[in-house]
Amino acid sequence: MVVSYKRRMLVQLLASAAIASPAVAQTGTPPDPVAAAPSGTGQTDAPQNSSTTDGDIIVTAQKRDENIQNVPISIQAIGTRRLDQLNVSNFNEYTQLLPSVAFQSTQPGVTTVYMRGVASGGDGNHSGSLPSVGTYLDEQPVTTIGGTLDIHIYDVARIESLAGPQGTLYGASSEAGTIRIITNKPDTAAFYGRVDGEVNSVHSGGIGYSTEGMLNIPISERAALRVVGFYQRDAGFIDNVPGTRSFLPQPGGITVDNDQFVEKDYNDTETYGGRAALKIDLDDNWTATPTLLYQEQRSHGSYAFDPRVGDLQLQHFYPEYRKDRFAQAALTIEGQLGNWDVTYAGAYLDRRAEQSTDYTDYSEAYDSLYSSVGGLAGYFYYQDAAGNTIDPRQRVIGRDHFKKTSQELRVASPADQPFRIVAGGFYQRQSNLIFQDYQIPNLGPDVSVNGYPGTLWLTRQHRVDKDYAVFGEASYDLTPTLTLTAGGRAFIYDNSLVGFFGFGRNPGIDPDDGRPYSATPFNAAGSSQTGVAGCYLAGGGTLRDAYRNGGDTTAFLPNDDVGAIPCTNLGVVKGGKVVPKRADGQGVTYRFNATWKPTDLLLLYATWSKGFRPGGINRRGDVGDYDADFLTNYELGWKTTWLDGRLRVNGAVYQQNWDQFQFSFLGENSFTVIQNGPDARIRGIEMDANLGVGPLSLTASGSYTDAKTRTDLCRSVTCLNTDGEDVVTPAGERLPITPRFKLSGTVRYTVPIGAAKAYLQGLVAHQSSAASDIRQRVLETGTGRLANPAAEIGRLPAYTTANLALGAEWGKYTLELFARNLWDERGQIARFVQCGSCYQRPYAVPITPRTIGLRLGAKF
């Protein structure tokens, strides 16, 4: 009922946009939404010399409105017109155009972003490191742990990609860079709107479609409302094909099939939501803009395939889905005190995600690892209440409830003075209620997690990350052509984690012992150490300690933060209860810049900057906390304009030193562990160019990234053995995920045909191969085998893809026939295994196969 109501509201919003069109037509031709935008609204990127380039794009990367050619940092910006022309609607599509950006994604809504090669792999776990790339929606940070928000792109003024440390003005999660999505703002000048629709067909897949709409509604001379609504269905293309799994002993063991879950094209996704912004001019100097955002995404199936089964095929044995919804309320107040600009930006973000994942691969892997003792049936206690061996397949039910509150207040001195300052304060608190339930149907209650019959393993934790900062940046014009800038950010971080993880404990009484929790088997894994065994009792000891020492095994200590858990084994005993375990720290980051602009057509700059990522807590008691890591950047860049403004060529060369980088991986028992690894050195060059010559426009961008470890990566923070036995990856190896080369180019030719303007447009993108994992030597649990994850998971192969579009614009209408991934390239954006020992089934996440579609649009 709730979902139907939300969809009905979206349909009504889009329908109202369409119905309003005739009424507007009676009053004459409406103004172009971009051309009509007044200065300072964020919509000033109207095209000038060509049909694709966005003209003089105004960006706010330095917390001021500036022409992109005057900003002395490496920044790419994709403006409104180019976003529309390239039919960009999601994260994967716009990052294809950003040369410094790489990412890993297992499915929609589960994406980790990297910039300039600052990637060690394994990030994105809800108990892992904070992201190294910040994401902003307008003035508000929306960076989250466990997946970048895949905000639907429609009615967006521009997307800014700021490469390199942005830790002075943007803070902790901008160690390697920042991505900013700037929406179009309400406009008091006129009523106008647009609607767009699309239908498409995926090769070897299903049918997809979308509908989107926008209304700009002036309320008075001082107030306007802008609303956006969208619905999109992405067709599936992965097939879950018939298969069986057999578990030891054979013959005589259990064999299962997946017949009830076989389905063609089962990985479809629905995305729907809306956005509303109200702009109120309080007086001639002050403006308040409250905004609301709601988006829901429902995915089914898996977006990865098993190459050993077949192209775009896999064999999974349990239902798979993900529901991801988020809402944000934000407020931006802008004004002046005297001739100084004052900006307040505050937001509250609430994100809830729920998913079901097939985890049969874990059962298959461990059945093989323990084959010498009869597999799972011979080594573990996967039994029902009557003691019968049961089907050992697993599924994981996961829920995350993420909340984020952010506040920033800053001031800026007049931009036309030779000495300029931007300064302010920032605070954010983000929390995540983590729930991971590893289920084996029919598992007996005595060997399950206590209070969770059928659960082999439970993770239920409350994580809180808090950041406080004051920042400032000052620029001084030594001469009319030479400017020096210095900035700094003093920060404090305070992170905490509390809760439960692990197996249950049989509550029964061993007659020879006489105490609860002494009966065997202790749990389905037979473990006497992990889970309830490690929970804290009165006096500060654990159940395991009490059991061994003959003490009371029933006096579990309470906690106030997590909810329904058997007991607490992650935290610190204090005042008769378990309180969160904490990790905190403070420090300073900096940025120094010299800019030389001898003419309006040339800018050269040099930058020395530093970014950071906070440290945090490992949930395993035998693994220590991990420290903050730091990135120092040395950069030379240029901004040039040629041919009377028709050609723009920008670029930068850099070296970055990444000291003791945080490294997340699946350790013993597929347990996420984070430790500080070695140092790394990253060198690279990035360029972008735009050319407009009459009806022809060309754009190109590219990057070269050489990212390598400088010291050995070992099993512990410090390499213990001089003979190299504990070396996981030797010095000099390339960091994973980021390709050495990434290139893209677009061409668009426009020709008038009667009253219409027809166009032909093409896009080609290429990226070279990259490792999917940094580790080369890992001791496998159970067998002692020396595994090579990088080789066994496999490399991300190089690929080249192309898009083609043929369309026309006439008056207020557009019509386009398009093809994406024209030659059906099977590019891969991630490779992974389900668990730390599941190398028998590596998965590949492909780009969407060739998609052909038709797009219609109307403005009014």
C-alpha positions in Angstrom: 0.0 0.0 0.0 2.8 2.4 0.9 4.8 1.7 -2.3 1.6 2.1 -4.4 0.9 5.4 -2.8 4.4 6.7 -3.5 4.3 5.6 -7.1 0.8 7.2 -7.5 2.2 10.5 -6.2 5.1 10.4 -8.7 2.7 9.7 -11.5 0.6 12.6 -10.5 3.6 14.9 -10.4 4.7 13.9 -13.9 1.1 14.1 -15.1 0.7 17.6 -13.7 3.8 18.7 -15.6 2.2 17.4 -18.9 -1.2 18.9 -18.2 0.3 22.3 -17.4 1.9 22.5 -20.9 -1.2 23.8 -22.8 -1.9 26.4 -20.2 1.6 27.9 -20.5 1.3 27.9 -24.3 -1.5 30.3 -24.1 0.7 32.9 -22.5 3.4 32.8 -25.2 6.7 30.9 -25.5 8.2 30.2 -22.1 11.8 31.2 -21.4 14.5 28.6 -21.7 15.1 27.3 -18.2 18.9 27.7 -18.5 19.0 31.0 -20.4 16.5 32.5 -18.1 18.4 31.7 -14.9 19.7 34.7 -13.1 23.2 35.0 -11.9 24.0 33.0 -8.8 21.3 30.3 -9.2 23.8 27.6 -10.3 22.2 27.4 -13.8 24.6 29.6 -15.7 26.2 27.0 -17.8 24.3 27.7 -21.0 26.2 26.7 -24.2 28.0 29.3 -26.2 30.2 28.1 -29.0 28.9 24.6 -29.6 26.1 22.3 -29.1 27.8 20.1 -26.5 30.3 22.2 -24.5 28.8 24.0 -21.5 30.3 27.4 -22.2 31.7 29.3 -19.2 30.8 26.9 -16.4 30.5 28.6 -13.0 31.6 26.3 -10.2 31.7 26.6 -6.4 34.5 24.2 -5.6 36.3 26.8 -3.5 33.1 27.8 -1.7 32.7 30.8 -4.1 31.1 31.3 -7.5 34.0 31.2 -10.0 34.6 30.4 -13.7 36.1 27.0 -13.9 39.0 28.4 -15.9 40.0 30.6 -12.9 40.0 27.8 -10.3 43.5 26.6 -9.6 42.7 23.0 -8.8 42.1 19.9 -11.0 38.4 20.0 -11.6 36.1 18.5 -14.3 32.6 19.8 -14.5 29.7 18.3 -16.5 27.0 20.9 -17.1 23.3 20.7 -17.6 23.3 20.5 -21.4 25.9 17.8 -21.6 24.3 15.7 -18.9 21.1 15.8 -20.9 22.7 15.2 -24.3 24.6 12.2 -23.0 21.4 10.9 -21.2 23.2 10.6 -17.9 20.9 9.4 -15.1 23.1 7.5 -12.6 26.5 7.2 -11.0 28.0 4.7 -13.5 27.1 6.9 -16.4 28.7 10.1 -15.2 31.8 8.5 -13.7 32.5 7.1 -17.2 33.2 10.8 -18.2 35.5 11.6 -15.2 39.1 10.5 -15.9 40.3 10.5 -12.3 37.4 8.4 -10.9 37.4 4.6 -10.5 34.9 2.5 -8.5 33.8 -1.0 -7.4 30.2 -2.0 -7.5 28.5 -5.3 -6.8 25.0 -4.0 -7.4 23.0 -0.7 -7.5 23.5 1.2 -4.3 26.6 -0.7 -3.2 29.4 1.3 -4.8 32.8 2.4 -3.4 34.4 5.4 -5.2 38.2 6.0 -5.6 40.1 8.9 -7.2 43.7 9.1 -8.5 44.5 5.6 -7.7 44.0 5.9 -3.9 42.6 2.4 -3.6 43.6 -0.6 -1.6 40.5 -2.6 -2.3 38.0 -4.1 0.2 36.6 -0.7 1.4 32.8 -0.2 1.7 32.1 -2.7 4.5 29.8 -1.3 7.1 32.4 -2.1 9.8 35.3 -0.9 7.7 37.1 2.3 6.9 35.4 5.6 6.1 35.4 6.4 2.4 38.4 8.3 0.9 36.2 10.2 -1.6 33.6 12.6 -0.4 30.2 13.1 -2.1 28.1 16.3 -1.8 24.6 17.1 -2.8 24.6 20.9 -3.2 26.2 22.1 0.1 25.6 19.0 2.1 27.8 15.9 2.5 26.0 12.7 1.7 29.0 10.4 2.0 28.0 7.1 3.6 29.7 3.8 4.7 28.8 0.8 2.6 27.9 2.4 -0.6 27.8 5.9 -2.3 24.3 7.2 -2.7 23.3 6.6 -6.3 21.4 9.8 -6.6 19.2 9.9 -9.7 20.6 12.6 -12.1 17.8 14.8 -13.5 17.4 18.6 -13.6 21.0 18.9 -12.3 23.0 22.0 -13.0 26.4 20.3 -13.0 28.5 17.6 -11.5 31.9 18.7 -10.2 34.8 16.3 -9.8 37.6 17.7 -7.6 40.7 15.5 -7.8 43.3 15.4 -5.1 43.0 16.0 -1.3 40.2 18.5 -0.5 40.8 18.2 3.2 41.0 22.0 3.8 37.5 22.9 2.7 35.7 19.5 2.6 37.2 17.5 5.5 37.7 13.8 6.5 36.1 11.9 3.7 37.7 14.0 1.0 41.2 12.5 1.4 41.5 11.6 -2.3 38.9 14.0 -3.8 35.3 15.1 -3.8 32.3 14.7 -6.1 29.7 17.4 -6.0 26.2 17.2 -7.5 24.7 20.6 -7.9 21.0 20.8 -8.5 19.1 23.5 -10.4 17.6 26.0 -8.0 14.1 27.5 -7.9 13.7 30.5 -10.2 11.4 33.4 -9.6 11.6 34.6 -13.2 9.0 32.4 -14.9 6.9 29.2 -14.7 8.3 26.4 -16.8 8.9 22.7 -16.8 9.8 19.6 -18.7 8.9 15.9 -19.1 11.1 13.1 -20.5 10.5 9.5 -21.2 12.5 6.5 -22.4 12.0 2.9 -23.4 14.9 0.6 -24.1 15.8 -3.0 -24.8 18.9 -4.8 -23.3 20.6 -7.3 -25.5 20.1 -10.8 -24.0 17.9 -9.1 -21.4 14.6 -7.4 -20.8 12.8 -4.1 -21.4 13.5 -1.0 -19.4 11.8 2.4 -19.3 11.7 5.7 -17.4 9.7 8.8 -17.0 10.9 12.1 -15.4 9.5 15.5 -14.9 10.3 19.0 -13.5 8.2 22.0 -12.6 9.5 25.5 -11.7 6.7 27.5 -10.0 7.2 31.1 -9.0 5.1 31.9 -5.9 5.9 35.6 -5.7 8.6 38.0 -6.6 10.6 36.6 -3.7 9.8 32.9 -3.6 9.7 30.0 -6.0 9.3 26.2 -5.8 11.0 23.6 -7.9 9.9 20.0 -7.9 11.3 16.9 -9.6 9.9 13.4 -9.9 11.2 10.3 -11.6 10.6 6.6 -12.1 13.1 4.2 -13.8 13.1 0.5 -14.4 16.4 -1.0 -15.4 16.0 -4.3 -17.3 17.7 -7.5 -16.1 20.3 -9.4 -18.0 21.7 -12.0 -15.6 20.2 -15.5 -15.7 20.0 -17.8 -12.7 20.4 -21.1 -14.4 19.7 -24.7 -13.0 22.5 -26.2 -10.9 23.2 -28.5 -8.0 25.5 -28.6 -5.0 26.6 -31.8 -3.2 28.0 -31.9 0.3 30.1 -34.6 1.9 30.1 -37.4 2.5 29.5 -38.6 -1.1 27.8 -40.9 -1.7 25.4 -40.5 1.2 25.5 -36.8 1.7 23.1 -34.0 0.9 22.5 -32.9 -2.7 20.4 -29.8 -3.4 19.2 -27.9 -6.5 18.0 -24.4 -7.2 15.0 -25.2 -9.4 12.6 -22.9 -7.5 14.9 -19.9 -8.0 15.8 -20.4 -11.7 14.9 -17.2 -13.6 16.0 -15.4 -16.8 16.9 -11.7 -16.5 16.4 -11.7 -12.8 18.5 -8.7 -11.8 16.0 -5.9 -12.6 16.0 -2.6 -10.6 13.3 0.0 -9.9 14.3 3.5 -8.9 11.7 6.2 -8.0 11.6 9.3 -6.0 11.4 13.1 -6.0 13.1 16.3 -5.0 11.6 19.6 -3.9 13.3 23.0 -3.2 11.8 26.2 -2.0 13.7 29.4 -2.5 12.7 32.4 -0.3 14.4 35.8 -0.6 14.1 37.0 2.9 15.2 40.5 1.8 17.6 41.9 -0.7 20.6 40.2 1.0 19.4 37.0 2.5 18.0 33.8 0.9 16.8 30.6 2.5 16.5 27.4 0.5 15.0 24.4 2.3 15.1 21.1 0.2 13.7 17.6 0.5 14.9 14.5 -1.3 13.4 11.1 -1.3 14.6 8.1 -3.3 13.9 4.4 -3.2 15.6 1.6 -5.1 14.5 -2.0 -5.3 16.8 -4.5 -6.9 16.2 -8.2 -7.5 18.8 -10.9 -8.2 22.5 -10.5 -8.6 24.4 -8.1 -10.8 27.4 -10.5 -11.1 27.9 -13.6 -13.1 30.0 -16.7 -12.7 32.3 -17.1 -15.7 32.6 -20.8 -14.9 28.9 -21.3 -15.4 28.5 -19.2 -18.5 28.3 -15.7 -19.9 25.9 -13.6 -17.8 24.9 -16.7 -15.9 25.2 -18.0 -12.4 23.7 -20.6 -10.0 22.3 -19.3 -6.8 20.1 -21.1 -4.3 18.2 -18.5 -2.2 16.2 -15.4 -3.0 18.3 -12.3 -3.6 17.1 -8.7 -3.3 18.0 -5.3 -2.0 15.8 -2.4 -0.9 17.6 0.9 -0.4 15.7 4.1 0.4 17.0 7.4 1.7 15.5 10.8 2.5 17.2 14.1 3.3 16.0 17.4 4.6 18.4 20.2 4.1 18.5 23.9 4.6 20.9 26.5 3.1 20.9 30.1 4.2 23.0 32.6 2.2 23.3 36.3 2.9 25.6 39.2 3.7 26.9 40.9 6.8 28.3 44.1 5.5 30.2 43.1 2.3 31.0 39.6 3.7 29.2 36.5 2.4 27.7 34.2 5.1 26.5 30.7 4.4 24.9 28.1 6.6 24.3 24.6 5.4 22.6 21.9 7.5 21.1 18.5 6.6 19.7 15.4 8.1 20.0 12.2 6.1 18.2 8.9 6.9 19.1 5.8 4.8 17.7 2.3 5.3 18.9 -0.7 3.4 17.7 -4.3 3.5 19.0 -7.2 1.5 19.1 -10.9 1.1 22.1 -12.6 -0.4 22.8 -16.3 -1.3 25.7 -17.6 0.7 25.9 -21.1 -0.6 29.4 -20.5 -1.8 30.6 -20.4 1.8 29.1 -23.8 2.6 30.6 -25.2 -0.6 34.1 -23.8 0.2 34.2 -25.0 3.8 32.8 -28.4 2.9 35.9 -28.8 0.6 38.3 -27.2 3.1 37.3 -29.8 5.8 37.0 -32.7 3.3 39.7 -34.7 5.2 37.4 -35.0 8.2 34.1 -35.5 6.3 33.3 -31.9 5.3 30.8 -29.8 7.2 28.9 -32.8 8.2 31.9 -34.3 9.8 33.5 -31.3 11.4 30.6 -29.0 12.4 27.2 -29.5 14.0 24.8 -28.3 11.3 21.9 -30.2 13.0 18.2 -29.7 13.6 16.6 -29.9 17.0 16.5 -33.7 16.9 20.3 -33.9 16.1 19.8 -34.8 12.4 22.3 -33.4 9.8 20.7 -30.7 7.7 21.2 -28.9 4.4 24.2 -26.6 5.2 23.4 -23.9 2.6 23.3 -20.3 4.0 21.7 -17.0 3.2 22.5 -13.6 4.7 19.8 -11.2 5.7 21.3 -7.7 6.2 19.9 -4.4 7.4 21.6 -1.1 7.8 20.0 2.0 9.2 22.3 5.0 8.5 21.7 8.5 9.9 23.8 11.6 9.2 23.5 15.1 10.6 25.8 17.8 9.3 26.2 21.5 10.1 28.5 24.1 8.5 28.8 27.8 9.0 31.3 29.8 6.9 32.1 33.4 5.9 33.8 34.7 2.8 35.3 38.2 2.3 34.7 40.2 -0.9 35.9 38.3 -3.9 37.1 41.5 -5.7 39.7 42.4 -3.0 43.4 41.5 -3.3 43.2 39.7 0.1 40.4 37.1 0.4 39.4 34.7 3.2 37.0 31.8 3.4 36.6 30.4 7.0 34.2 28.4 9.0 33.3 25.6 11.3 31.9 22.1 10.6 30.3 19.3 12.6 28.8 16.0 11.6 27.5 12.9 13.3 26.9 9.7 11.4 25.6 6.5 12.9 24.8 3.0 11.5 22.7 0.3 13.1 24.3 -2.8 11.6 22.4 -6.1 11.3 23.8 -9.2 9.5 22.0 -12.5 10.1 23.7 -15.7 8.6 20.8 -18.2 8.4 20.7 -22.0 7.9 17.0 -23.0 7.7 16.1 -25.7 10.3 19.2 -25.2 12.4 18.4 -26.3 15.9 17.9 -23.7 18.6 20.6 -25.1 20.9 23.3 -24.6 18.3 21.9 -21.3 16.9 22.6 -17.8 18.1 20.7 -17.4 21.3 17.3 -15.8 20.6 17.7 -16.3 16.9 16.7 -19.9 16.0 18.1 -20.8 12.6 21.0 -18.3 12.8 24.5 -19.6 12.6 26.2 -16.2 13.0 24.9 -12.7 14.0 26.3 -9.3 13.7 24.3 -6.5 15.4 26.3 -3.4 16.2 25.9 0.4 16.6 28.6 2.5 15.0 28.9 6.3 15.5 31.4 8.5 13.7 31.7 12.2 14.8 33.8 14.9 13.2 34.5 18.5 14.4 36.6 20.9 12.4 37.5 24.6 11.9 38.9 25.6 8.6 40.2 28.6 6.7 41.8 29.6 3.5 43.3 32.9 2.6 44.5 34.2 -0.8 46.6 37.3 -1.6 47.3 38.8 -5.0 51.0 39.7 -4.9 50.6 41.2 -8.3 47.7 41.4 -10.7 48.8 38.1 -12.2 50.3 36.2 -9.2 48.3 34.9 -6.2 49.4 32.9 -3.2 46.9 30.8 -1.1 47.3 29.1 2.2 44.7 27.1 4.0 44.3 24.7 6.9 41.8 22.6 8.7 42.1 21.5 12.4 40.0 18.4 13.0 38.9 16.1 15.8 37.3 12.7 15.2 35.6 10.5 17.7 34.4 7.1 16.5 32.7 4.3 18.5 31.4 0.8 18.1 29.4 -1.5 20.4 27.4 -4.6 20.0 27.6 -8.3 19.3 29.1 -10.6 16.7 29.6 -14.3 16.3 28.1 -17.7 17.1 25.7 -18.5 19.8 26.3 -20.7 22.9 24.3 -23.7 23.9 22.4 -22.7 27.0 22.1 -26.2 28.3 23.7 -27.7 31.4 26.4 -30.3 31.3 25.5 -32.7 34.2 29.1 -33.0 35.2 29.4 -29.2 35.4 26.1 -28.0 36.6 26.2 -24.5 35.1 24.2 -23.0 32.2 26.1 -22.6 28.9 28.3 -25.7 29.7 26.5 -28.2 27.4 28.0 -29.4 24.2 28.1 -28.8 21.3 28.6 -25.2 22.1 27.1 -24.1 18.8 26.9 -25.2 15.2 30.5 -24.4 14.6 31.7 -26.0 17.8 33.5 -22.7 18.7 34.3 -22.0 22.3 35.9 -18.5 21.6 33.8 -16.4 19.2 30.3 -15.0 19.9 28.4 -15.5 23.2 31.6 -17.0 24.6 33.2 -13.6 24.5 30.4 -11.7 26.1 31.1 -9.6 29.2 29.8 -10.7 32.6 29.7 -8.8 35.9 33.2 -8.2 37.1 34.5 -7.5 33.6 35.4 -11.0 32.5 33.9 -13.0 29.7 31.7 -16.1 29.6 34.7 -18.0 28.3 36.8 -16.9 31.3 34.0 -17.8 33.7 33.5 -21.3 32.2 37.2 -22.1 32.4 37.7 -20.7 35.9 34.5 -22.2 37.5 32.7 -18.8 37.9 29.1 -17.7 37.4 28.1 -18.0 33.7 24.8 -16.1 33.8 25.5 -12.5 34.9 25.7 -10.8 31.5 26.2 -7.1 31.5 23.7 -4.8 29.8 24.2 -2.2 27.1 22.0 0.7 26.0 22.8 1.1 22.4 22.1 -1.9 20.2 18.8 -3.6 21.0 17.9 -7.3 20.8 21.2 -9.1 21.0 22.1 -12.2 23.1 24.7 -10.2 25.0 27.6 -7.8 24.3 31.1 -8.9 23.3 32.2 -5.7 21.5 32.7 -2.7 23.9 34.4 -1.7 27.1 33.1 -2.6 30.6 32.5 0.6 32.6 30.1 1.4 35.5 28.5 -2.0 35.6 27.6 -2.1 31.9 29.2 -2.4 28.5 29.8 1.0 26.8 31.0 1.6 23.2 34.7 1.0 22.3 36.2 4.3 21.1 38.9 5.6 18.8 39.6 9.3 18.5 42.3 11.6 17.3 43.1 15.1 16.1 45.3 16.8 13.6 45.7 19.4 10.9 45.6 19.3 7.2 46.8 22.0 4.9 46.9 23.4 1.4 49.4 25.8 -0.2 48.9 27.1 -3.7 50.6 29.6 -6.1 48.7 30.7 -9.2 50.0 32.7 -12.2 47.5 34.1 -14.7 49.4 36.2 -17.2 46.4 36.5 -19.5 42.7 35.7 -19.4 43.5 32.7 -21.6 46.2 31.0 -19.5 46.4 29.9 -15.8 49.3 28.0 -14.3 49.3 26.7 -10.7 51.3 24.7 -8.2 49.7 23.0 -5.1 51.0 21.2 -2.0 48.1 19.8 0.0 47.3 17.1 2.5 44.2 15.0 3.2 43.3 12.5 5.8 40.9 9.7 6.7 40.0 9.0 10.4 41.1 5.9 12.2 38.7 3.4 13.7 37.9 0.2 15.5 38.2 -3.4 14.6 35.4 -5.5 16.0 37.7 -8.5 16.6 39.0 -8.3 20.1 42.4 -9.7 19.2 43.0 -7.1 16.5 43.9 -3.6 17.5 42.4 -0.3 16.3 43.6 1.2 13.0 45.1 4.7 12.8 44.2 7.6 10.4 46.0 7.5 7.1 47.2 10.6 5.2 47.7 11.6 1.6 50.2 14.3 0.6 49.8 15.8 -2.8 52.2 17.7 -5.0 50.6 19.0 -8.2 51.3 21.3 -11.2 48.4 22.3 -13.4 47.3 24.4 -16.3 44.1 26.0 -17.7 44.3 27.3 -21.2 41.8 28.8 -23.7 42.5 29.0 -27.5 40.8 29.9 -30.8 38.8 32.8 -29.4 37.3 30.7 -26.7 36.4 27.7 -28.9 39.1 25.4 -27.5 39.7 24.7 -23.8 42.6 22.4 -22.7 43.2 21.8 -19.0 45.4 19.4 -17.2 47.5 18.5 -14.2 50.5 16.3 -13.3 50.9 15.1 -9.7 52.6 12.9 -7.2 50.9 11.7 -4.1 52.4 9.9 -1.1 49.9 7.7 0.8 51.3 6.9 4.2 50.3 3.7 6.1 47.1 3.4 4.1 44.1 1.6 5.7 43.6 -1.8 4.2 40.4 -3.8 4.6 40.2 -7.5 3.9 38.3 -10.7 4.8 40.5 -12.4 7.4 40.0 -15.6 9.4 36.5 -17.0 9.2 35.6 -14.3 6.5 35.9 -11.7 9.2 36.5 -8.1 8.0 39.8 -6.8 9.4 41.2 -3.3 8.9 44.9 -2.5 9.4 47.3 0.1 8.4 49.4 -1.2 5.5 52.5 0.1 3.9 53.2 3.4 2.2 52.3 4.0 -1.5 53.4 6.4 -4.2 51.0 7.6 -6.9 52.1 9.5 -10.0 49.8 10.6 -12.7 48.6 13.0 -15.3 45.0 14.0 -16.2 43.7 16.2 -19.0 40.4 17.3 -20.5 39.7 19.4 -23.7 36.6 20.9 -25.3 36.4 22.2 -28.9 33.5 23.8 -30.7 33.6 24.7 -34.4 30.3 25.7 -35.8 28.0 22.7 -35.8 30.7 20.3 -34.7 31.8 19.9 -31.0 34.4 17.6 -29.5 35.3 16.7 -26.0 38.0 14.5 -24.7 39.4 13.5 -21.3 42.0 11.1 -20.1 44.2 10.1 -17.2 47.4 8.0 -16.6 47.8 6.7 -13.1 50.9 4.9 -11.8 50.0 3.8 -8.2 52.5 1.4 -6.4 53.3 0.2 -2.9 56.7 1.6 -1.6 57.1 -1.0 1.2 55.9 -4.6 1.8 52.3 -5.3 2.8 52.4 -7.9 5.6 49.9 -9.9 7.6 50.4 -7.4 10.5 51.1 -3.7 10.5 54.8 -4.3 11.0 56.5 -7.0 9.0 57.7 -9.5 11.6 59.8 -12.0 9.6 63.0 -11.0 7.9 62.7 -14.0 5.5 59.5 -12.5 4.0 57.2 -15.3 5.0 54.6 -12.9 6.3 54.7 -10.6 3.2 51.3 -10.5 1.6 52.3 -8.1 -1.2 55.9 -7.1 -2.0 56.9 -3.5 -2.5 56.6 -2.1 -6.0 53.3 -3.8 -6.8 50.5 -1.7 -8.4 47.5 -0.8 -6.2 44.2 -2.4 -7.3 41.0 -1.2 -8.9 42.3 1.9 -10.8 43.3 1.3 -14.4 46.6 2.7 -15.6 44.8 4.5 -18.5 41.3 5.8 -18.7 40.1 7.8 -21.8 36.8 9.1 -23.1 35.7 11.3 -26.0 32.5 12.6 -27.4 31.6 14.1 -30.8 28.4 15.8 -31.7 27.4 17.2 -35.1 24.3 19.4 -35.5 22.6 20.3 -38.7 19.3 22.3 -39.3 16.6 20.5 -41.2 13.7 22.8 -41.7 12.4 24.0 -38.3 14.3 21.2 -36.5 18.0 20.7 -35.5 19.1 17.2 -36.2 22.2 15.8 -34.5 24.5 12.7 -34.5 26.4 12.0 -31.4 29.0 9.4 -30.4 30.9 8.6 -27.2 33.9 6.2 -26.9 35.4 5.2 -23.5 38.4 3.0 -22.8 40.1 1.8 -19.6 43.0 -0.5 -19.2 43.1 -3.6 -17.0 43.6 -3.5 -13.3 44.1 -5.9 -10.4 40.9 -6.7 -8.4 42.8 -7.4 -5.2 46.2 -6.3 -3.8 47.0 -9.5 -1.9 49.2 -12.1 -3.4 50.0 -14.5 -0.5 47.3 -15.4 2.0 47.3 -18.4 4.3 43.9 -20.1 3.9 41.9 -21.1 6.9 41.6 -24.9 7.5 44.1 -26.2 4.9 47.1 -23.9 5.4 47.2 -23.5 1.6 49.0 -20.4 0.4 46.3 -18.6 -1.7 46.9 -15.8 -4.2 43.7 -13.7 -4.1 44.8 -11.3 -6.8 45.3 -14.2 -9.3 42.4 -16.4 -8.1 39.8 -13.7 -8.1 41.2 -12.4 -11.4 42.1 -9.1 -13.0 39.6 -6.6 -14.3 40.2 -6.8 -18.1 40.7 -3.8 -20.3 37.6 -2.8 -22.3 36.4 -0.2 -24.8 32.8 0.8 -25.2 30.8 3.2 -27.4 27.5 5.0 -27.4 25.7 6.4 -30.4 22.7 8.7 -30.7 20.7 10.1 -33.5 18.0 12.7 -32.8 16.3 16.0 -33.4 15.2 19.1 -31.5 12.4 21.2 -32.8 10.8 23.9 -30.7 10.0 22.5 -27.3 10.4 18.9 -28.2 13.2 16.3 -28.6 13.3 12.8 -30.1 16.3 10.5 -29.9 17.2 7.0 -30.9 20.2 5.7 -29.0 22.5 2.7 -28.5 24.7 2.2 -25.5 27.6 -0.2 -25.4 27.3 -0.4 -29.1 29.3 -3.5 -29.8 28.1 -5.3 -26.6 31.5 -5.2 -24.8 31.6 -7.4 -21.7 33.5 -4.8 -19.6 33.9 -5.7 -15.9 33.6 -3.1 -13.1 34.3 -5.5 -10.2 35.4 -9.0 -9.4 34.9 -10.6 -6.0 34.3 -13.8 -4.0 31.6 -14.4 -1.4 33.9 -15.2 1.5 37.6 -15.2 2.4 38.1 -18.8 1.2 35.5 -18.9 -1.7 38.1 -18.8 -4.5 36.4 -21.7 -6.2 33.7 -19.3 -7.6 35.0 -15.8 -8.5 32.3 -13.5 -9.8 32.5 -10.6 -12.3 30.2 -7.6 -12.3 29.7 -6.6 -16.0 28.7 -3.3 -17.5 25.2 -3.4 -19.0 25.1 -5.2 -22.4 24.1 -3.4 -25.6 21.0 -1.3 -25.0 18.9 0.3 -27.7 16.2 2.7 -26.9 14.0 5.7 -27.8 13.9 8.9 -25.7 11.2 11.7 -25.9 11.2 15.0 -24.2 9.1 18.2 -24.0 9.7 21.6 -22.4 7.0 24.1 -21.6 
